[in-house]
Amino acid sequence: MAKSIVDFTVQKISDLLIEEAVFLYGVRDKVHQLRTELRMMESYLQDADRRQEDDETLKNWISEIREVAYDSDDVIEAYALKGASRRNNMTGTFNRIKSFVSMVNRLVEIHVVGSQVDGIISRITSLTGSLETFGIRRDRGEASSSIHGRQKALRRSYSHVIEEDIIGVDYDVKILESCLVKNNNKGYKVVAIWGMGGLGKTTLAKKVYHSSKVRQSFESFAWAYISQHCQARDVWEGILLKLLSPSKELREELRDMRDEEVAKKLYQVQEEKKCLVVLDDIWSVDSWNNLSFGFPTGRFLSVGSTILLTTRNTDVPLHMDPSCYLHKPKCLDEDHTWELFQKKAFPKYDDPDSSITIEMEKLGREMVGRCGGLPLAIIVLGGLLASKPSFYEWDTVRQNINTYLRKAKGKEQLLGVSEVLALSYYELPYQLKPCFLHLAHFPENLEIQTKKLIRIWVAEGIISSVQNSGNNEEALEDTAQRYFTELVERCMIQVVEKSSTGRIRTVQMHNLMRDLCVSKAYEENFLDMIDSRNVDQTSTSKARPPGKVRRIALYLDQDIDRFLPRHLKSHHHLRSILCYHEKTARLSEWSSMKSVFKKCRLLRVLNLEGVQCQMGKLPKEIGFLIHLRFLSLRNTKIDELPSSIGNLKCLQTLDLLTGNSTVQIPNVIGNMEKLRHLFLPESCGNNVEKWCISNLKNLQTLVNFPAEKCDVKDLMKLTYLRKLVIDDPNFGEVFESTNETFIHLESLFYVSSEEISMVEVSAGCPNLYKLHIEGPISNFPSPNQISSKLAKLKLQGSGLVVDPMTTLEKLPNLRLLELQLDSFLGKRMVCGSKGFPQLRSLVLSDLPNLEEWKMEKGAMCCLGKLEISNCTKLEVVPDGIRFVSSLKDLEIRSMFAVFRMKLEKGGDEHYKVQHVPSLVFRYCDY
């Protein structure tokens, strides 16, 4: 961990020496010397980091190194900050007295910072001199080159996702299915899966939840994660939304209900419909008591609604219902243990061309035998070893395991979950450790958005240009994505949701892994966590390790005006403030945040998403944060930005999707030349002044191109654009007037009231993965004119008369297709044999003229989800549906009752869909 911090600090100083040279006047030589000393120290740290767990003194020494690196960064950046502030203030006439005072002040600053740098160099020299005491060896590059080589070997495309492996649970699934399926009004109202952490309770519950037998036995389903700090209202509302799939009007009605009304509504739904509700990871009887008002568990239910829960505490289900069914999964036996381990440690073990050496199998069986059949321990150990291809590396891990067991004096010689998780952390390459520790910011059970996480990593400097120096064309975001993917492959984070293109959209941490992450982040002084809901239980109540904290995660309730100043007053060294809340956090006025802006001037990351203030204008004090790289004002209801926002010239990510359709934005965006990701509101205000954004050469994401402010041709200067959302009929002119293309553009959302030439769009954007077009299409391209990479296509209002399926079915990588709202106005649609080889999801919605849909046998062989909505002239589903064995979910919406009755059990067309586990009808009663 210390090596990654020093590595970052060296790179930061190098960047300052180049980019901020004018502000380092007078101390440049000393800063050069400081960088040299840090580089010397850096060469020893890889060996030291590996050995610190065996030596408390060495651990303290590394802690001092970490603080030296942080102090170096503080001193240099603070000095550059003063220089930048001085430049911003040098406007207007500067008389001789002011010039003299400014020069004297600068000389004093040079003397002070020079003395500070000398002090830091002296500390580094002293610390380096003690290296011989620990026998630390200097790393001359072999290890780092080995790590870099391994990273290249492990590199995966973004679409790579490790599926959750489920081994040895068939017997458990059958038992639980029988409890739920045979619940013939006399069965169990509560079924509980209980046992220790890491036993696979949630995995088993998911398997049962998605079982075809269970799906056919209930009308509605809902899954809720129950955190230790869960709010009953949020849980009730979330479950209701899943059970009802309500309209927009009903959603708004639910939001306006009082808590007791929401609980009553949920209660009634479970009395009227046969529902299966999963409460995952419910910790205590108190948690259930808070939730119980929404569940009719204490009385006989004629419809047979059931609760399936996972817990570590049997008191919970027995309190809910003394006659509940308790199921405790067993640890895996030897054969299943080895099978699961192989899937993780040898991803290609079932490939006939791959083989496992006898020596590695012997080592593997010895190590995995220490896991005692505990699934989480097996998975994490396997993920750890998957990144180590050689016998030597495996043997090193085996020796480390034995060291752990020797420390467990008198305990059973098994490697428990905590030991395996700790081992997985210590075995991380040094550059992945801060990425892992950063995950401690996020509250328990929160689904973490991948793209936002990566942008914050880049903004904080966790990903430096040194780390991707082996590939000069690779963007920092791509390096961060590789690190993220490796954490997934090492089973340190779990995939929750994937996009239609197969990329990981959200992830979560197992609560035991999160406990480790929080513990290590605390030990390393990586961050502080402050919970305004329960301040006494936050890390600030403990004796913090020595040193300054640089990052804070704030878990907020609804009233934060008094909370912020009290807990941030001494944090002027902060680099990152991330705010999280279960409900909207509110500020009555900006005074508390003004104080933060003034004191925390070294901030690089500020996430205020969802923190709403009654005063709609962001205060001008935001301009003090000139080192800010990431600023999110999403859902803050801010409607005006001050001109001082223009001081934030280091911004890489600016999110202004405040929840207001219009935000008054001054003409300063074009000067933020380091912007990489820009999210604008629908309208940027009524100022008639034109913007120029052609200077934003690093821009990768532009959401809501400001057509009323900018010339659309400026877009051609933004050569690194990857994502573009644009509502401008003039966008087509870009392709007509130039032969240039958006070579890096992967995602395009294009809205136009005038005709769109999809042929020209496809030619101008040859590498699209996602395409969403709203508006009339004048000419539809042939298959060879569309990007072969296209994985997601949504069309709305296209007015196509010729069947587009004959073209689209030939796209080799198309995974999601949505034809909505008059996108096709023809009467007949045909999907040929072997067409759509990769399609996973299809939506046909509001196609008013569609009468016949033919699907030949062999079409859509991978289709998993199909939705048909408001295609009222369509009489039947195609016969070819019965051959699509992969189809798991079929949803019919807003169709005539006769269409529904044909597909229901006993209907004339039921044979076509009888193999589909989940068949849902909504609003089909007219």
N, C-alpha and C positions, 0 to 999 in steps of 0.2 A: 504493500500500500504506500509506504514512504517513497519507494522508487517512482511510482506513478505521479505523486505530488511533486517530487523534485523534477521529474521529466517535464511536467506541465510548466513549472516555474521557469526552467531553463528556456523552454520554447517561448513563454510569455515575455521574458526579458529580451530574447532575440527579436521578437516582433516589435517590442517597444524601441529597441535600438534602431530598427529600420523605419518604423512608421511614425514614431513620436520623437525622433531625434532632436527636433527643435525644442522640445520641452525638457530634454535631458542635458541641456547646455550647462557646462560647468561640472557635471558629475559623470560624464560619459565614460571616462577612463575607469573610474571606480566601478561603474556598473559592468563594464567589460571584465574586470577582475573578479567581480562577484559571480558572473556567469561561469568563468573558468573554474573557480573553486567549487561551484555546485556541480559542474560536469565531472570533476574529479571525484566528488563524493558520490555522484550517481553511479559510477562504475562499480562501487562496492555494494550497492544496496540490494541487488538481486539476491546475492548470497545471504546477506543479513536478513532480508524479509523471510527467506525460507527457514531460517534457524531460530527466529525470535521466540517461538512457542516453547522452546526447550530452555530458555534462559531469561529470567525476569529482568536481569540487569540489561541485557541486550535489548529487550523490549522497551525499556525506559530510554535507552540510547536512541533507538529508532524514533521514539516519540519526540525526543529533542530535535532530531533531524527534521521531522515533519514540521515542527514549530519554526525552525530556522527557515525552511522553505516558504512557509506561509508568511513569516515576517519579511522575507526578501520581497515577496510579491506585494505586500502591504506598502512597504517603504517606497518602492519604485513606482507603483501605480498611484500612490497618493501624491508623489512629487509631480508625476505627469498630469494628474488631475488638476493640481494648482496651476500648472503651466497652461493647460487648456482653458481653465477658468479665467486666467489672466488675459488670454487672447480674446475670449468672448467679451470681456469688460473693456477692451481697448477700442472703444468706439467713440466717435466725436473728437473734438479738439482736446489734445493732451498738452497742458502747459508744462513749463519747465519744472515747477515745484512737484507736480504730480509725477513727472518722469523721474525726478531724483528720488522721491519716496519709493517709487516702484522699483528702481534699481537697487536701493539699499535693502528693501525687503527681499529682493531676489538673492542678493549676496548672502543675507542671513539664512535663507532657505537652503542655498547651496552648501553653506557651512554645516547646517543641521543635518541635511540628508547625507552629506559626506561622512560626518561622524557616525551616523546610524549604519551606513554601509560598512565602514571600518569595523564597527562593533560586530556586525553579522559575520564578516570575513574572519574576524578573530575567533568567534564561536565555532565556525566551520573548521578552522585549522585545529582547534582544540579537540573537537569531536573526531576529526580524521586521525589525529595522533593516538587516539585510544583504540583504533581498529585492531592493532596487533594483540591487544588484551583478549579480544574475542576470537582471534584467528580467522578474521574475515578475509576472503580472497577477492581480488579485483576481477570483475568480469570484463573480458576483452572482446566480447561481442559474439562468442560462439553460441551462448544460450539464447541471446536475442535473435540471432539469425535463425536458430532452430525453431524458436517460437514463430517467427515470421513465416518460415517454410511450412509449419504446421497450420498456420492460419490460412495460407493459400490453399493447402490441401483440403482444409475443412470448409472452404468458402462454398456457400450455397446460394442459389438464386432466391429471390425474395419469396417465390411461391412455395419454397420448401417448408413444410410443417410436419413436425413429429406427431403422429396420431397417438392417442392414448391407448396403450397396450393393456388388455384385460386378460389375465391368466388365472385359471383355477377357481373361477367363481360360478361355474355352471350349476353346481348343486345349490349354492346360496340363492341364485336367481330363481331356480325352480321353486324353492321353499317360499320365497317372498312373492312370487307370482301367484302361487296357490292361495296365499293369505289375502291377496288383493282381488284376484279374479273370482274366487269362490265366495267373495263377500256378499252372500245372497240375503242381505238385510238382517242376517243373524251373526254376521262375521265381525271382524275387528274394525273398530272405528279409528284406532291408532296402531300403527305398525312402526317399530323402532329398530334401527340398526345402531348398535352401540359397541364401543370398544375404544382402545387406546389410540392416540394420534399416530397416523402413518399406517393404519391397518387397512386402509382402502375403503372406508365407509362411504365416502362421497362417490367414488368410482362405482361401487356396487349399486348405490342408489340411482345413479345415472343409467346404468345398464338396465335396471328394472323399469325406470321411468320411461325409457324409449322402447321397451319390449313391445312387440306387436300384440301379444296377448293382453297386456295391460292397456294398451292404446285402444283396443277394441272393446274394453270393458267399462270405460268411463267416457263421459260426454265432454268434460273440460279439464284442463291441466294447468298447474301453476307451480313454479319452482322459486323459492325464496332463500337467499343466503341470510342467515341470522348472525350478525356480528355481536360482539360483547357490548357494543354501544348502540344497538339498534333502536330506532324510533318506531313505536308501534304503528303510528299513522302511516309512515313510509312503507312498512311491510304490508299492511292491510291494502293500501292503495295499489302497490305493485302487484299483489296477488289478484286483486279485482280486475286490473287491466288485462291480465293474462287470461282469466277465466271468461271475461266478457268480450274481449276484443272490441271495445266500445268505439262508437263514432266520435268525431271531434266534439260534437255537442255534449255527449255524455261525459267525455273526459273533462271538459270545462265544468260540468255540473259536479263531478267528483271533487275537483279542486276547491269548489266553493262550499262543499259540505263541512260540517263540524266533525271532529274526530269520532264522536259517538255515532253519528249518522253513517260514516264510512264503515265502522265496525258492524253496524246493524245491516247495512247493505251486503257486506261480505257474508255475514251469517245467513241471510235470506237466500243468497245465491246457492249456498251449499245445501240448503233445505230443498231447493227447487230443482237443482240439477245434480247429477252424480259426478262429483268432482274428486280429483286426486290432487292434493296439495302437498308438496315436499317442503319441509322446513329443514334446511341443511345447516348442521353445526350449531344447534341450539345448546347453550352452555349451562343454563341454570333454571331452577324452578321460578325464580324471580322474572327471568326473561319470558317464560311462558305465561306467568300471571299477567304481565303487561299486554300480551298478545291475545289472551284467551277469550276476550269479549267478542272477537270476530269469528269464533269457531264453535259450532254446536256439538262439542265432543261429549257433553254430559247427558245427552238424551238420545232416545231411539230415533234413527233417521230412516225413513222408508225408502229413500232414494239411494242410500248406500255410499254417501261421500266419506272419504277416508283421508287421514293424514299419515304420510310417511315421513319419518324424521331420522336424522343422524345426530348422535350425541356421544359424549364420553361419560355421561352421568346417567345411570339408570333411574335415579330419582325423578328425572324430568318426565319420561313417558309414564312411569307409575303414578305420578301426581296428576298427569293429564287424564289417564284412564287406567284404573287398577287392573282392568281385564285386558290390557293391551298385549300385543304380541312382541316379545323381545327376541331379537336375533343378533348374535355375536359372531361375526366372521372369524374363522380360524386363520392362523398364520399359514403361509404356503408350505407344502411339503417339499422334499428335496428336489423331486422332478420338476415341479412347477416353479420352484425357486430358480433352478438352472435355466429353464425355458425363458422366464422373464428376464433374467440377467443377460442371456444371449441376445435377446431382442434389443436391449439397450447398449450393451458393450460391443456387440458385433452387428451393426445395422444390416449387413448383407449376409448374415449367417445362413439364411435359407436359400441363398444363391448357390446353385450347383457348382459354379466356378470358383467359389470362395471356400477357404478351409481354415480351421483353427488348429494351431500347432498343439502337440501334446503338452509341451511345457507351459504354454499360456492357459490351456484348459485346466491344468493342475493348479496353477496359481489362482485362476478365476474361481474354481470350486472352493479352494481354501478360503479366499477372501469373502465370497458371497455366503459361505457357510457360517461366517461370523455374524450375519445379519439376522439370524434366527427366524427366517421366513417372513420378515416384516416387509410388505411391498414397497413402502416409500424408501426404506433404507436400500433395498435391492435396486430400485430405479435410479436413485441418486448415485450409488456406487457404480452402476453400469454406465450412467451418463458421464461420470468422471473418467472412467477407463476408456470410453469410446474415443476420447480425444488424445489417447496415449497409445500409439501404434506399436511400440517396441516392447520386447520382453524386459529390457532394463527398466523402463519406466513403470511397468506393472510391478516389478519386484520392489522398486522404491516405494510404491504405494503400500505394498504388503508390509514392508518394514515399518512404515509410518503407522499402519493399523496396529501392529504389534506393540509399538511404543504407546499408543493410546490405551491399549488393554493393560499394559504393565502399570500405567498410572492409576487404573481402576482397581486399587488394592482390595482384595477380598471379595470383589464383585464377580458375578458370573462372567465368564470370558466370552461374552457376545458383544458384537459391535452394534450398539443401539442407534436409534435414529439421530440423536443429538451428536454422537461421535461421527457418524457418516456425513451429516450435514456440515459439521465443522471441518471435516477433512476435505469436503468438496470446495469449501471456501479457500482453505490454505493451498489447495492445488490449482487454484485459478492463476492464469498468467497475470503478471502485475498490472497490465493495462485494463484487465476486466474487473479488477477488484473495486475501483471507484464506481464503475457502472453498476455493479451489484449493490454496493452500499447505498447508492443513490436511491434504490428502490425502497429504502426504509422511510422515505418521505411519505409514501402513500398509505392511507388508512387501511385497516384490516378489511379484506373482502372487496376492496375497490377494484373495478375493472380498469386497468391502466391502458390508455390509448398509446399505441406504438409510435405513431408519427409525432405526437406531442412530446413524448418521452425523448425521442431522438433529437428533436430540436432543442430541448432543454440541455441534454448532454453536450451538444455542440456549443450552445451559448455559454455554458459554465466553463468550457475549456477542458472538460473531461476527455474529449476527443481532440487531440492536437494534430497539427500538420506533420509532426515528426512521426507519428504512428502510421500514417499512410504514405510515407515518403517512398515506399517501395513501388507505389503506383500513383504517379503524378496526376493521372487523369481521374482518379477516384475522388469524388466529392467527400467532404467530411461526413455528410449524412450517410453515404454508402459505407464508410468505415464503421460508423456507429451501428448501422444495420447489421454488419457482419458480427460485431461484438454482441449485439442483441441476439442474433440467431444462435451464436455459440452458447449463450446463457440458456436458451431454450433447449439446445441439443444436450447440454449438460444437466437438463432436468431441474434447473434452479428456478425457473419460472414456468408456469403452465399456460398453454394456449386456451383462451376462452372462445374467441370468435375469429373466423377467417373471412376475408373479403371474397367476392366472387372470383377474383383472379387468383385466389389461393394464398395471398399475402396475409400475414398475421395482423389482425386489426386491433385486438385487445388481449391482454394477458392478466394473470393473477398470480399471487404467491400463495403456496400452501401455508397455512398459519404457522406451522412449525418452522418452515424455511424463513418466514417473515420474522419470527421470534429471533432466529439466528442473525438475520440481517440487521434488525434493530439493535441487538446486543453488540454486534461488531461495529456498527456505525457509532454507537455510544463509546465503545472502547477506543476507537480511532479518533474520537472527537470530530467525527465527520459532519454531524449535524445535531441540532437540538429539536425536540418535538414538544410543542406546547398545545395543550388541549383546553380550550376555554370552557368546555363542558365539564371538565373535572381536572382542574389545575393541580390538585394535590397528587395526582397519579402520573403526572408528566415527568419527563427526565429532569426537569429543572429542580424537582424536589429532592434529587439525589446529589451526592457529592460528585460533581463533574470532574473528569480527569483534567489535569492542568493544561492550560492553553486556551486560545480564543476560538469560539465556535464561529464557523463561516456560513452555515446554512441553517435555516429554520423552516420547519413544517408547522403550519398553524391549522389546528382543527377547530373550526369556529362554530359557535351557535348563532343565534339570531341577533344578539346585541353585543357588538364588539367595540363600541366607542371608548369605553373605559379600559378595556382589556389591552388594546394594542400599545398605547404609550407605556403602560406599566411594565410590560414584558419585553419591549424592544428598546427601552431607553439606553441600555448599556451595550447594544449590539452595533456599534458603529463600524465594526470590521466585517459586517455581513456581506456576503456575495450573492445570496439567494434567499428569497422569501416565497414560499409556495403555500397558498391558502386552499383548504378543503373544507367542505361543509355538507351536511346531509340535507339541510334546508337552506334557502337563500339567506345569506348573512347580510345584515343591514348596518349602514352607517347613517346616523342622523345628520352628521355634517362631516366635512373633510378635515377638521382640525387634527384629529388623531393621525391621519395618513400624512398630512403636511409635516408633522413632526418626524415621521419615519423618513420621508423624502429628504429632509434637511440633514438628518443624522447619519443615514446609511448611504453615503454618497459613492461607495465602492460597489454598490449592487450591480450584478450582472443579470440576474433573473428575478422578475417580479410577476407572479401569477395572481391576479386579483379576480379570476373568473368567478362570476356569481356574487361578488361582493357589491351590493347595491347601495347607493347613497341618494338621499332625497334631493341633494344639490346636484343637478345634472351635468355641470361643467367640471371637468378634471382640473384640479388646482394647478396654478402655474409653477408651483414648487417641484412638479415632476421634472422640470428642466434641470434640476440639480444632479440628476442621475445620469451624467454624461457617459458613464461606462456601461450603461444598460445594454444588454444584448437581446433579451427576451422580455416582451411586455404583452400580457394578455389582459384585455378589458372585456372579454366575452361575457355576455349576459350581465353586465354591470348597469345597464340602462343609462349610461353616459350619453349625452346628446351634443356635447361640444368639447373640443380640445383647445388648449391654450397655444399661443404661438411658440411658447418655450419648448413645446414638444420637438421643435426643430433642433434643439441642442443635442438630442439623442442620436448622434451621428454614428454610433457603434451598433445600433439596433440591427439584429439579424432577423428576428421574428416580431412582427407587430400585428396583433389580432384586435381588430376594431369591430367585430361582430357583436356589438353591445346589446343587441335585442331591440334597438330602435332602428327603423328603416332608414332614417336620416340622421347623420351626425355631421355637425359643422366642423370641417377639418381645414386648417390653414394650409396655404400653399408651401409646404415644407417637405412633403414626401419625396419629391424628386432629388433632394439633397442628401437623403439617407442612403448613400451609395453602397453600404454593406448589407442592405436588406436582402434576405434570402427567401423569406416567406411573408407575404402581405395579404391580410384578410380585411377587406373593406366592406362597409355597409352598402345597402342598395343605392343610397344617394349620399354624396359627400358634401352636401350643403348647397346654399343658394348663391355663394360667391361666384361671380361670372369669370373670375380670373382663371386662365388656362394653366394647366400643369404640364410639366415635361418630365416623363418618367424614363426617357431613353438612357439616362445615366445609371439606371439600376441594373448594371451588367451582371450582378450575381444572383438576380431574382430567379427562384425556382418555382415558387407558388404565387399565383395572383388570383385571388377570389374576388369576383365582382369588379371587373375592369371598369374604371370610371369614365364611361363613354361621354358624359356631359363635360368632362374636364380635360380629356386627353385626345390626341390624334391617334386613331387606331393603328396608323403606320409605325408609331413608336414601338409597337410590339415586336417588330422585326429586329430591333436592336437588342431585344432580351433573348439572347441566343441560348441561355441555359434553362429556359422555362420548361418545367416538367408538368405543371398542372395549371390550367387556365379555365376560369369561369367567366363568361362574357355574354352580355345581352346588348348586342349592337348589330343592326342590320348591315353596317358598313364593313364588318369583319371580312366578308367575302371579297371585298376589294383588295385586301392584302394579297390574296392568291392570284388575282387577275393581273396585278400590276408588277409582280416580281416573280422570279424563278426561285427565290430563296424558300427554304422550308424550315419548319420548326422541328429540327432533327432530334431534340431531346424531349419533346412533348409526349407525355404518356397518358395524360387524362385531359379531356376537353368536354366542357359543359357549355353548349352553344345554344342561345335563345335568339330567335329573330322573328319579326313580324312579316318579313319579306321572304321570298323564295330563297332556299339554300341549295347550292350546288354541292351535293355530297361527294361528287367525283372530285371537285377541286379541293374540298376539305380533306379528303383521304390522301390526295397527292401532296398537299401542303403539310400534312402531319403523318409521315410514313411509318412512325413507330408507336402508334397509339395502342394502349392497353384497354382504356376505358373511353367510351364515346356516348354522350347524352345529347341528343338534338331535340329541341322543342321549336317547331315551326314547319312550314310547308317545304317539302323537298322537291326540287324541279327535276332532278335526274338521279337515278339510283345507280350506284357503281356495280360493275361486275366483280366476281370474287377476286380476280387478280389485281383489282384496283384498290382493295381494302387491305390494311395492314394485317399480315398473317399472325401478328401478335395479339390482335384484338380479342379480349377475353370477356368484356362486358359491353353490351349495347342496349341503350334505351332510346326509343323513338316515341315522340308524342306530337300529335297534330300534323303528321307528315303528309296525309292525304294521298298515300300511295294507292294506285288502282291495280297495278300489276303485282302479283304475289311475290313478296320479298323473300319467301322461304327458299326458293330455288337458288338464290344467291347465298343467303346466310348459312344454309346447311353445309356449304363447302368450306366454311372458315374452320381451320383445323384446331384452333385453341379457344373458340367461343364457349364460355362457361355459363354466362347469364344473358338472357334475352328478355326484354320487356317491350311489348307492342301495346301502346296505351292511347286512349282518347283520339280516335279517328286517324291513327297512324296508318291503318290499312282500311280502305273503303271498298275493297273487292268482296265478292261473295264466296269464293272458294280458295282454300289454302291446302297445299300439298307438301308433305315432308317425305322425301324419298328414302329408300333403303340405304343404310349406312350414312345417312345424313346426320349432322350435328354430333360428331363422335365424342366431343368433350362436354356437351351441354349438361349442366347440373340443375339449372333453375329456369323455368319459363313462365312468363306472365302474359296473358291475353286479356286486355281490359278495355271496355268501352269501344268495341269494334262493332258498330251498329248494323253493318250489312253482312257480316259473316254468317253464312248459312251452313256451309259444309267444310269440315276439316278432315282431311284424309292423311293417315299416317301408315306408311308401309312397314312391314315387319323388318326389324333391324335398325330402324331410325331411333335416334335419341337413346342409345344404349346405356348411357350413364345418368339419365335424368333422375333426380332425387326429389324435386319439388315442382308441382304444377299448380298454377292458380288461374281460374277462369272467372272473370267478373264482368257482369253487365254486357254480355254478348247475347242479347235476348233472342236473336234469330237463329242462333245455333241450336239445333235440335238434339244432337247426341254427341258424346265424346267419340273420337276415332276408335275403330276396332283395334288398331295397332297398339293402343295403350296397354292391352292385356299382355303384350310381349315385353313390356318395359319392366323387367323384374327389379330394377334398381329403384323404382318409384316408391318413396316412403311417405310423402305428404301430398295430398290432393285437397285443395280448398276451392269450393264453389261459392261465389258471392253474387248476390243481387241477380239471381236467375229465377225464371218462373218455377212455380212449384212442380209442374209436370216434369221439368228437367231433373229436379231433385228426386222425385219419386222413381224415375227410371233407374237411377244409380243406387238408390237405397236397397237394403236387403229385401229380396223378393221382387225387385223391379226387373224389367225386361233387359236392362243394360248392366245390371249389377255384376254379371260375369266378367265384364271388362276391367272392373276395379276391385274385385274381391281380394286380390293379393296385396292391396295397398294398406299398410298398417294404420295410417291416420287419414280418415276421410271426413272432412269438416264442411258443413253447410252453414252459411251465414246470410241472413236476409233473403231467404229463398221461399217465402211464404205467400207470394202474390201471384 
